[in-house]
Amino acid sequence: MFDDSLPDEWLPVAVAHRHLRTWFRTQAALKHHLAKREVNGLTAVDAVRLSPIRRLIVNPRRVAAWVVGEGTREAA
């Protein structure tokens, strides 16, 4: 299980990275995965959205759950 103290709110990428440093050492690493969000499943688990002004916003708790594989089905 990941840290339950992670915020469950939508934050800009730079602010969300402060909470996600355990898994993404640099902001560039986080942005790399965000750029591939349609392919790697971040969009499917609703961890990344576009704000009304077309900026990426991130839910740190959902991203952390995606990183550790929570809520995913095991391979058959």
N, CA, C and O atoms as CSV, one atom per row, in Angstrom:
chain,resi,resn,atom,element,x,y,z
A,1,MET,N,N,0.848,-1.183,0.000
A,1,MET,CA,C,0.000,0.000,0.000
A,1,MET,C,C,0.885,1.234,0.000
A,1,MET,O,O,1.969,1.235,0.584
A,2,PHE,N,N,0.423,2.263,-0.646
A,2,PHE,CA,C,1.187,3.498,-0.691
A,2,PHE,C,C,0.791,4.410,0.460
A,2,PHE,O,O,-0.104,4.088,1.240
A,3,ASP,N,N,1.447,5.522,0.558
A,3,ASP,CA,C,1.251,6.482,1.642
A,3,ASP,C,C,-0.135,7.114,1.557
A,3,ASP,O,O,-0.451,7.782,0.572
A,4,ASP,N,N,-0.958,6.909,2.574
A,4,ASP,CA,C,-2.311,7.479,2.594
A,4,ASP,C,C,-2.319,8.981,2.837
A,4,ASP,O,O,-3.374,9.608,2.749
A,5,SER,N,N,-1.178,9.565,3.137
A,5,SER,CA,C,-1.140,11.011,3.368
A,5,SER,C,C,-1.069,11.800,2.069
A,5,SER,O,O,-1.080,13.031,2.097
A,6,LEU,N,N,-0.998,11.116,0.933
A,6,LEU,CA,C,-0.975,11.817,-0.351
A,6,LEU,C,C,-2.300,12.543,-0.559
A,6,LEU,O,O,-3.357,12.016,-0.212
A,7,PRO,N,N,-2.251,13.747,-1.122
A,7,PRO,CA,C,-3.500,14.480,-1.340
A,7,PRO,C,C,-4.357,13.826,-2.413
A,7,PRO,O,O,-3.842,13.326,-3.413
A,8,ASP,N,N,-5.650,13.833,-2.200
A,8,ASP,CA,C,-6.604,13.300,-3.161
A,8,ASP,C,C,-7.324,14.480,-3.811
A,8,ASP,O,O,-8.547,14.606,-3.740
A,9,GLU,N,N,-6.535,15.329,-4.441
A,9,GLU,CA,C,-7.079,16.502,-5.111
A,9,GLU,C,C,-6.293,16.722,-6.396
A,9,GLU,O,O,-5.230,16.131,-6.585
A,10,TRP,N,N,-6.806,17.561,-7.269
A,10,TRP,CA,C,-6.181,17.814,-8.562
A,10,TRP,C,C,-5.195,18.953,-8.438
A,10,TRP,O,O,-5.548,20.054,-8.016
A,11,LEU,N,N,-3.938,18.676,-8.813
A,11,LEU,CA,C,-2.856,19.639,-8.658
A,11,LEU,C,C,-2.108,19.822,-9.975
A,11,LEU,O,O,-2.088,18.912,-10.804
A,12,PRO,N,N,-1.485,20.998,-10.181
A,12,PRO,CA,C,-0.612,21.162,-11.341
A,12,PRO,C,C,0.563,20.193,-11.243
A,12,PRO,O,O,0.897,19.727,-10.153
A,13,VAL,N,N,1.182,19.893,-12.368
A,13,VAL,CA,C,2.252,18.901,-12.420
A,13,VAL,C,C,3.386,19.232,-11.448
A,13,VAL,O,O,3.853,18.350,-10.728
A,14,ALA,N,N,3.833,20.489,-11.417
A,14,ALA,CA,C,4.957,20.867,-10.555
A,14,ALA,C,C,4.638,20.646,-9.077
A,14,ALA,O,O,5.498,20.198,-8.319
A,15,VAL,N,N,3.436,20.950,-8.674
A,15,VAL,CA,C,3.036,20.761,-7.273
A,15,VAL,C,C,2.854,19.272,-6.976
A,15,VAL,O,O,3.260,18.798,-5.915
A,16,ALA,N,N,2.252,18.543,-7.897
A,16,ALA,CA,C,2.045,17.104,-7.701
A,16,ALA,C,C,3.378,16.372,-7.595
A,16,ALA,O,O,3.500,15.403,-6.846
A,17,HIS,N,N,4.372,16.833,-8.340
A,17,HIS,CA,C,5.678,16.166,-8.298
A,17,HIS,C,C,6.273,16.191,-6.890
A,17,HIS,O,O,6.946,15.239,-6.495
A,18,ARG,N,N,6.043,17.237,-6.143
A,18,ARG,CA,C,6.554,17.311,-4.767
A,18,ARG,C,C,6.053,16.148,-3.925
A,18,ARG,O,O,6.760,15.668,-3.039
A,19,HIS,N,N,4.850,15.699,-4.195
A,19,HIS,CA,C,4.265,14.582,-3.448
A,19,HIS,C,C,4.661,13.224,-4.022
A,19,HIS,O,O,4.544,12.202,-3.346
A,20,LEU,N,N,5.124,13.216,-5.260
A,20,LEU,CA,C,5.403,11.959,-5.952
A,20,LEU,C,C,6.890,11.669,-6.118
A,20,LEU,O,O,7.260,10.799,-6.907
A,21,ARG,N,N,7.734,12.369,-5.403
A,21,ARG,CA,C,9.184,12.190,-5.546
A,21,ARG,C,C,9.664,10.793,-5.174
A,21,ARG,O,O,10.732,10.373,-5.618
A,22,THR,N,N,8.912,10.081,-4.385
A,22,THR,CA,C,9.282,8.713,-4.038
A,22,THR,C,C,9.379,7.856,-5.298
A,22,THR,O,O,10.251,6.992,-5.396
A,23,TRP,N,N,8.501,8.087,-6.247
A,23,TRP,CA,C,8.448,7.285,-7.461
A,23,TRP,C,C,9.053,7.972,-8.673
A,23,TRP,O,O,9.543,7.297,-9.578
A,24,PHE,N,N,9.030,9.296,-8.711
A,24,PHE,CA,C,9.569,10.058,-9.838
A,24,PHE,C,C,10.616,11.019,-9.297
A,24,PHE,O,O,10.277,12.065,-8.744
A,25,ARG,N,N,11.893,10.666,-9.455
A,25,ARG,CA,C,12.966,11.465,-8.854
A,25,ARG,C,C,13.049,12.870,-9.456
A,25,ARG,O,O,13.419,13.823,-8.770
A,26,THR,N,N,12.706,12.994,-10.730
A,26,THR,CA,C,12.755,14.311,-11.373
A,26,THR,C,C,11.383,14.632,-11.959
A,26,THR,O,O,10.574,13.743,-12.222
A,27,GLN,N,N,11.151,15.901,-12.150
A,27,GLN,CA,C,9.902,16.330,-12.758
A,27,GLN,C,C,9.859,15.864,-14.220
A,27,GLN,O,O,8.786,15.585,-14.755
A,28,ALA,N,N,11.023,15.784,-14.853
A,28,ALA,CA,C,11.085,15.310,-16.240
A,28,ALA,C,C,10.613,13.857,-16.343
A,28,ALA,O,O,9.961,13.488,-17.320
A,29,ALA,N,N,10.931,13.044,-15.360
A,29,ALA,CA,C,10.479,11.652,-15.366
A,29,ALA,C,C,8.958,11.576,-15.265
A,29,ALA,O,O,8.320,10.793,-15.970
A,30,LEU,N,N,8.386,12.387,-14.394
A,30,LEU,CA,C,6.928,12.435,-14.276
A,30,LEU,C,C,6.311,12.911,-15.582
A,30,LEU,O,O,5.333,12.332,-16.056
A,31,LYS,N,N,6.872,13.954,-16.162
A,31,LYS,CA,C,6.334,14.488,-17.421
A,31,LYS,C,C,6.437,13.469,-18.553
A,31,LYS,O,O,5.572,13.421,-19.427
A,32,HIS,N,N,7.479,12.666,-18.538
A,32,HIS,CA,C,7.633,11.617,-19.546
A,32,HIS,C,C,6.439,10.659,-19.490
A,32,HIS,O,O,5.856,10.333,-20.524
A,33,HIS,N,N,6.081,10.214,-18.297
A,33,HIS,CA,C,4.954,9.293,-18.153
A,33,HIS,C,C,3.624,9.992,-18.435
A,33,HIS,O,O,2.699,9.377,-18.966
A,34,LEU,N,N,3.529,11.251,-18.088
A,34,LEU,CA,C,2.304,11.994,-18.383
A,34,LEU,C,C,2.112,12.175,-19.883
A,34,LEU,O,O,0.980,12.175,-20.368
A,35,ALA,N,N,3.197,12.326,-20.613
A,35,ALA,CA,C,3.110,12.480,-22.064
A,35,ALA,C,C,2.588,11.208,-22.719
A,35,ALA,O,O,1.998,11.268,-23.798
A,36,LYS,N,N,2.797,10.064,-22.086
A,36,LYS,CA,C,2.337,8.782,-22.617
A,36,LYS,C,C,1.081,8.295,-21.905
A,36,LYS,O,O,0.803,7.096,-21.890
A,37,ARG,N,N,0.331,9.202,-21.324
A,37,ARG,CA,C,-0.801,8.861,-20.462
A,37,ARG,C,C,-1.882,8.050,-21.163
A,37,ARG,O,O,-2.547,7.242,-20.513
A,38,GLU,N,N,-2.083,8.234,-22.463
A,38,GLU,CA,C,-3.114,7.482,-23.176
A,38,GLU,C,C,-2.702,6.021,-23.346
A,38,GLU,O,O,-3.550,5.128,-23.337
A,39,VAL,N,N,-1.416,5.781,-23.500
A,39,VAL,CA,C,-0.907,4.433,-23.754
A,39,VAL,C,C,-0.649,3.664,-22.464
A,39,VAL,O,O,-0.926,2.467,-22.392
A,40,ASN,N,N,-0.119,4.340,-21.444
A,40,ASN,CA,C,0.306,3.617,-20.239
A,40,ASN,C,C,-0.798,3.435,-19.196
A,40,ASN,O,O,-0.568,2.785,-18.176
A,41,GLY,N,N,-1.964,3.980,-19.421
A,41,GLY,CA,C,-3.093,3.732,-18.527
A,41,GLY,C,C,-3.389,4.816,-17.509
A,41,GLY,O,O,-4.342,4.679,-16.742
A,42,LEU,N,N,-2.615,5.881,-17.473
A,42,LEU,CA,C,-2.894,6.956,-16.508
A,42,LEU,C,C,-4.255,7.607,-16.773
A,42,LEU,O,O,-4.966,7.970,-15.836
A,43,THR,N,N,-4.607,7.751,-18.032
A,43,THR,CA,C,-5.916,8.320,-18.355
A,43,THR,C,C,-7.024,7.343,-17.976
A,43,THR,O,O,-8.074,7.750,-17.479
A,44,ALA,N,N,-6.791,6.069,-18.209
A,44,ALA,CA,C,-7.804,5.045,-17.913
A,44,ALA,C,C,-8.139,4.976,-16.423
A,44,ALA,O,O,-9.283,4.704,-16.059
A,45,VAL,N,N,-7.151,5.219,-15.562
A,45,VAL,CA,C,-7.416,5.196,-14.120
A,45,VAL,C,C,-7.790,6.576,-13.591
A,45,VAL,O,O,-7.865,6.786,-12.380
A,46,ASP,N,N,-8.021,7.509,-14.501
A,46,ASP,CA,C,-8.437,8.880,-14.171
A,46,ASP,C,C,-7.457,9.555,-13.203
A,46,ASP,O,O,-7.865,10.172,-12.219
A,47,ALA,N,N,-6.167,9.428,-13.500
A,47,ALA,CA,C,-5.138,10.053,-12.672
A,47,ALA,C,C,-4.676,11.382,-13.248
A,47,ALA,O,O,-4.039,12.177,-12.556
A,48,VAL,N,N,-4.995,11.625,-14.512
A,48,VAL,CA,C,-4.558,12.838,-15.209
A,48,VAL,C,C,-5.751,13.397,-15.978
A,48,VAL,O,O,-6.497,12.656,-16.618
A,49,ARG,N,N,-5.914,14.696,-15.905
A,49,ARG,CA,C,-6.990,15.380,-16.647
A,49,ARG,C,C,-6.454,16.674,-17.226
A,49,ARG,O,O,-5.372,17.139,-16.868
A,50,LEU,N,N,-7.235,17.243,-18.128
A,50,LEU,CA,C,-6.953,18.587,-18.619
A,50,LEU,C,C,-7.872,19.546,-17.880
A,50,LEU,O,O,-9.072,19.300,-17.760
A,51,SER,N,N,-7.307,20.631,-17.391
A,51,SER,CA,C,-8.109,21.640,-16.706
A,51,SER,C,C,-8.923,22.419,-17.743
A,51,SER,O,O,-8.694,22.270,-18.943
A,52,PRO,N,N,-9.852,23.234,-17.299
A,52,PRO,CA,C,-10.629,24.039,-18.249
A,52,PRO,C,C,-9.763,24.964,-19.109
A,52,PRO,O,O,-10.171,25.360,-20.200
A,53,ILE,N,N,-8.580,25.304,-18.622
A,53,ILE,CA,C,-7.696,26.151,-19.434
A,53,ILE,C,C,-6.644,25.321,-20.168
A,53,ILE,O,O,-5.604,25.839,-20.576
A,54,ARG,N,N,-6.934,24.004,-20.333
A,54,ARG,CA,C,-6.120,23.087,-21.129
A,54,ARG,C,C,-4.731,22.829,-20.560
A,54,ARG,O,O,-3.780,22.646,-21.320
A,55,ARG,N,N,-4.599,22.813,-19.250
A,55,ARG,CA,C,-3.350,22.457,-18.569
A,55,ARG,C,C,-3.537,21.088,-17.922
A,55,ARG,O,O,-4.632,20.741,-17.478
A,56,LEU,N,N,-2.459,20.323,-17.877
A,56,LEU,CA,C,-2.534,19.027,-17.209
A,56,LEU,C,C,-2.641,19.212,-15.703
A,56,LEU,O,O,-1.925,20.018,-15.108
A,57,ILE,N,N,-3.529,18.467,-15.109
A,57,ILE,CA,C,-3.632,18.412,-13.657
A,57,ILE,C,C,-3.566,16.938,-13.259
A,57,ILE,O,O,-4.015,16.058,-13.993
A,58,VAL,N,N,-3.002,16.697,-12.094
A,58,VAL,CA,C,-2.685,15.342,-11.654
A,58,VAL,C,C,-3.269,15.103,-10.271
A,58,VAL,O,O,-3.266,15.993,-9.421
A,59,ASN,N,N,-3.768,13.899,-10.057
A,59,ASN,CA,C,-4.222,13.491,-8.737
A,59,ASN,C,C,-3.121,12.596,-8.159
A,59,ASN,O,O,-3.006,11.439,-8.565
A,60,PRO,N,N,-2.305,13.104,-7.218
A,60,PRO,CA,C,-1.166,12.337,-6.708
A,60,PRO,C,C,-1.534,10.956,-6.140
A,60,PRO,O,O,-0.784,9.997,-6.321
A,61,ARG,N,N,-2.646,10.854,-5.475
A,61,ARG,CA,C,-3.032,9.568,-4.890
A,61,ARG,C,C,-3.310,8.538,-5.984
A,61,ARG,O,O,-2.925,7.377,-5.851
A,62,ARG,N,N,-3.971,8.952,-7.055
A,62,ARG,CA,C,-4.273,8.026,-8.144
A,62,ARG,C,C,-3.016,7.665,-8.931
A,62,ARG,O,O,-2.877,6.530,-9.388
A,63,VAL,N,N,-2.102,8.620,-9.093
A,63,VAL,CA,C,-0.843,8.316,-9.779
A,63,VAL,C,C,-0.042,7.314,-8.957
A,63,VAL,O,O,0.516,6.366,-9.510
A,64,ALA,N,N,0.021,7.512,-7.660
A,64,ALA,CA,C,0.757,6.583,-6.793
A,64,ALA,C,C,0.135,5.190,-6.850
A,64,ALA,O,O,0.860,4.195,-6.870
A,65,ALA,N,N,-1.181,5.103,-6.875
A,65,ALA,CA,C,-1.842,3.797,-6.989
A,65,ALA,C,C,-1.505,3.147,-8.324
A,65,ALA,O,O,-1.324,1.931,-8.392
A,66,TRP,N,N,-1.421,3.943,-9.385
A,66,TRP,CA,C,-1.033,3.424,-10.700
A,66,TRP,C,C,0.397,2.893,-10.661
A,66,TRP,O,O,0.684,1.838,-11.227
A,67,VAL,N,N,1.288,3.615,-10.001
A,67,VAL,CA,C,2.691,3.210,-9.937
A,67,VAL,C,C,2.827,1.852,-9.253
A,67,VAL,O,O,3.536,0.976,-9.748
A,68,VAL,N,N,2.162,1.676,-8.138
A,68,VAL,CA,C,2.311,0.425,-7.391
A,68,VAL,C,C,1.375,-0.673,-7.891
A,68,VAL,O,O,1.391,-1.786,-7.367
A,69,GLY,N,N,0.566,-0.368,-8.893
A,69,GLY,CA,C,-0.268,-1.384,-9.523
A,69,GLY,C,C,-1.540,-1.703,-8.799
A,69,GLY,O,O,-2.123,-2.760,-9.041
A,70,GLU,N,N,-1.999,-0.849,-7.927
A,70,GLU,CA,C,-3.247,-1.103,-7.231
A,70,GLU,C,C,-4.417,-0.921,-8.185
A,70,GLU,O,O,-4.433,0.000,-9.001
A,71,GLY,N,N,-5.376,-1.793,-8.073
A,71,GLY,CA,C,-6.557,-1.698,-8.895
A,71,GLY,C,C,-6.381,-2.295,-10.286
A,71,GLY,O,O,-7.290,-2.214,-11.112
A,72,THR,N,N,-5.236,-2.887,-10.551
A,72,THR,CA,C,-5.044,-3.532,-11.844
A,72,THR,C,C,-5.318,-5.015,-11.717
A,72,THR,O,O,-5.177,-5.600,-10.643
A,73,ARG,N,N,-5.707,-5.607,-12.816
A,73,ARG,CA,C,-5.990,-7.036,-12.812
A,73,ARG,C,C,-4.703,-7.814,-13.040
A,73,ARG,O,O,-3.824,-7.388,-13.789
A,74,GLU,N,N,-4.612,-8.946,-12.389
A,74,GLU,CA,C,-3.443,-9.805,-12.582
A,74,GLU,C,C,-3.517,-10.460,-13.956
A,74,GLU,O,O,-4.601,-10.721,-14.477
A,75,ALA,N,N,-2.358,-10.718,-14.528
A,75,ALA,CA,C,-2.316,-11.410,-15.814
A,75,ALA,C,C,-2.778,-12.849,-15.645
A,75,ALA,O,O,-2.493,-13.493,-14.635
A,76,ALA,N,N,-3.480,-13.334,-16.629
A,76,ALA,CA,C,-4.000,-14.714,-16.565
A,76,ALA,C,C,-2.930,-15.736,-16.875
A,76,ALA,O,O,-3.202,-16.937,-16.864
